[in-house]
Amino acid sequence: MRLSGWEILLFLLPFGVVSAVRQLEENQSIKNDHHHSTERQVRRRNNKSNASVDHHRHAPSSGSKKNSRSHSVSLDSDDYDWLDADTSEAIDSSEVTAVESIRSPGESYDIFTCCNQVFGSCRTACENLSLVEFATGIGGDNRDELHRYCQLHQVEFWTCVNQTFDAITRGADWSGRRCCQFGVLPHCRNVCATSTRSPVQNCRRSDEQTLYDCLERQEAADQCCGQARTSECLEACRAVFEPANDNHDHVDINGACGDRNADVIQCVNNHTDMTPLANAEQYIPCCEYSSKEHCRHTCRNLLHQNATLMERSEVIFGRLEAAGCGSPLPQLPFWQCFLTVTGKLYVPGGSGRAGGSLAQGRISGQGGSLAEPNHLGMDAAKRQCCEQASSHKCRRLCNQIFTSNWWDARSSFENECMDQPGERELRRCIESVDAPCELGCQGLSFCSNFNNRPTELFRSCTPEHDAAAREDWQLLQQRGTVRVLGQELFIKNTSRCAPDKWRALVCALQLKPCTRVGLFNGICSEDCHELLDECLDWTLQHQRPKDICSRLKEKDDDDSPLPCISLESYLKPGDASPEEFQGITSPCAQKPCNGSEVCILQRGGNQGYSCIPGCNLGQDSKLFVPFGSYVRLGKSNLHKKLEVGQFPLAEHIVCSCGLQGRLEQCQPLPSYMHAHCTLPGARSYRHGSSFYLECNLCSCFAGEITCTKQQCRLPGFVDSGYTSLPCNCPAHYVPVCGSNGNTYPSACVAKCHLPEGDYVYGACNARNACQAAPPNSCPSGTQCLDSRKVCLASMQRPCLQYVCVNATASNCSTFHQGEVCDSQGRTYPNACALLKANPQGQVVYWSACQSSRFNTSPSPVCGINGVTYKSSYAARAEYVLVDYVGRCREVGLLVSDMGRRCRTVKCPAPVSKHCRLIVPPGACCPLCAGGAFRIIYSRKQFDRAMYGLRAQSSTLLTLQGVLQQLDGLVQVSECQLTGFLTMEVGIFVAIVPSSSIKRPTHLQLEACAREAEKISSLINAQSPRITTNLALSCLTVSHLLEPTPNGATSYGPHAIWILPLLLLVSRVIIA
């Protein structure tokens, strides 16, 4: 965990070097011909939110950019507006920041230097060039692709390309050319292909061990084989020095060269280890570690023969790999016995024979036996992040390193991707797998100013990281210099120059506090300027702090600064008192379960959590999913080359976590392209972006545009008939039940979302689903019970509102519908157990009983979703809070400036003076919430998931299933989740104080607000904790809602509530 010197300032700011303006692909034309309505600026999902930030600094957002085109959103019969996307004119995915690049005298030749001068398809074609293939004659002159996609007037670019290929031609006779294919870093492979001698310029041996080993062999071959007097000796000599992965037969150098070429034989022996391996039999136990008979057989034969056939260790490794022993991964028992970093054979420590005690003694200490790579690869969770890579190169390396070939790609991936400013989303995604941002920091000794912060997010607030920060601080005081972007910075004595701020910096780099918006970890530019202005040694440093900090400053796609961490708040201790800290508990934060279990929060349990057996997502993955969950995993695309202009193909499988800790029952999911979305007028939006069409929030996902259906008001025009409801429906409450199981306030609103006739009058829960079911819907021997659900997949038709329970089953443990509460206030583990105990029993609601007082008839309540429930407990069982007491009778409007409404409703008073009052869409009364957000989902993604499930787990892909999975992301016991499907079509979610808390404190409400911001950011960032969950992977965009600014002013029969909900859901502050 110790940080090197250059990392201290490399992480000083969000990584970002913006040295030129962003340009679009040359052949794209954007027409701005119309002048009627405005479109909000496109924003990437990763960095958007409406939350204010206390000590995390943001630059104020610029005004929304206006486009003079008008779009009318047509309403069809589906839940959303579906706009067919034309991807032919989509913005190229390789559009990146332009960087001016001029080759200086003596600089090495690298095709990426040329590629940085162009954009769009030309740049993609340039980056796909392989100088190694051209240099070795494998790929021919692959400049044809450049001529197809790059225009001839780009003189500087073509001059650079021609100089690069001329350099390759000049070095055609260099023997080291054949070694270039073993380079790890793309830069080193390219420079090697254009070199005429060794060493390769600007490539360190520590990063390119294999490449330099090969170059040394070729130099030795030139020295030794040049002395050969016969063609047979020359051929044999060259064969000895062939690269290690060649699988040639044994070379008899003595027989080919003989006495006439004794000097050649001596030279070969001096440069290679051609003597027989001493005690080769001692390596034979390693063979038994393989589970493949052919591998074990080949291994034993090779080691037996090696005593007489002078084989090098590299050749042995190559033959073992070719024999099916797998890639040389050091965590596998077979290769762990053989392989070290230098690639030499060695005797494993300790004694013993194979198979038994030796394997158990050495491998079990690492956490259990390790298997060979399977379809999960090294880390299937982190492989989900590869879709977020900005460049094709990093996407390819990411898939490679997290599948199986990490040994070859590790250095290249770290240097070319993880440390690059343009890959901030990729870096954040990978970090979130092992160290997600969670609330609270306490118990630190060195970084004591970070204690007592229960409502702030940290990735690694642990005693181990606290100790590592102490060591980094001591090293920084001793070193006096740090290295940033290849440049040494001379720092004054940090024990006298701003020691508190340097100490806060060192602690922040280890503990990694997260921004509330976007969950980033970068330090603010102001801190960079302050530290370097005060502590940079001017006598030895020629560059000014402004120049250094500007090189590190990172910006969003729209050039607005990204959220960042301010060190100022960590210069003093946290202000939360121990008493307040005790009011916020996160039982799972202490990791009470063992390494193979998943901690699940249980608000009503005695210890507050339970440990569930889990399945990990790869050999090296630290992310476990609980038993019974359905996991969505991406397939490896290692061998698929992305053509110029082609969108990445997303291929996934769905698996379930079994009792044995293994993923099983895997099924393929329908694939889709990361296609852009194109509106009329050639306006393109990237896959994963969100934007506004008039007042409606839209998202682009896989070429599909999904928009909400709010009726927009024409600017500057007063319409007395405007109601703000979808389709401008009147605000009348005459509920109907849709075929998807959702209750709509009126038939007019239902028609905006459903085909004609796909609804019946009356609320869904007012109808007896079993009586309405067709005859013989339940098999003989089963009993029908009402079970309400709202289906989100169009394939889930009919959306059954009942379940068939086998009351005569001998074992009810196989019934997985969860706990139920009967009319007597008794809780049963499932409906099967209830019917066995009482065949005439009725399910009051599908959860554990929340009160045993059933002697009096509870009063009906109206939920925030506009549905009447028999009790608040029945509403809460469906993740719904009470809007007001009594049957539903009003429809809340969706804007704040239309005067009085819900005049007959009496709203309850807030439970705390610290409440953040948020009015749900269509409701009458505000919630006392910590935070709230709205979610847009992809119905086609739900259909793909439904296809993969093959009708299994019918409740997972429902509204209740999604809310249950989102509730699992809440880690604070004092907070709970509520939500419903809105009439605008989107999912409203709020994090509110737990129902058991009568008077929530300010700190508890703040904690709930942070949880809401965290979950919203996880959705926007498409974190693996979202994308690996089958149900949550269908959620595409989330936007935080602001609290009602003026709250409620009266409580009574004619209470008037100001409902600025439209402002809440339509404003998006540019982070």
PyMOL commands that set and color helices and strands:
alter all, ss='L'
color gray80, all
select helices_A, chain A and resi 5-10+45-47+87-89+111-115+120-127+131-136+144-149+155-170+175-182+186-193+209-225+231-240+253-257+259-271+280-289+293-305+313-325+333-338+357-366+380-388+392-401+406-418+421-434+448-450+463-479+499-511+525-535+545-552+568-571+578-582+587-590+726-728+747-753+764-766+769-772+812-814+831-837+872-877+939-949+959-967+1002-1021+1024-1027+1032-1034+1061-1066
alter helices_A, ss='H'
color red, helices_A
select strands_A, chain A and resi 43-44+81-84+438-439+457-458+481-484+487-490+597-601+609-616+624-626+630-634+649-650+652-657+663-668+672-673+677-679+683-685+689-693+696-701+704-707+736-738+743-744+759-761+783-786+802-805+820-822+827-828+843-845+861-863+868-869+882-885+916-918+927-929+931-937+975-981+987-993+1035-1041
alter strands_A, ss='S'
color yellow, strands_A
deselect
rebuild
show_as cartoon
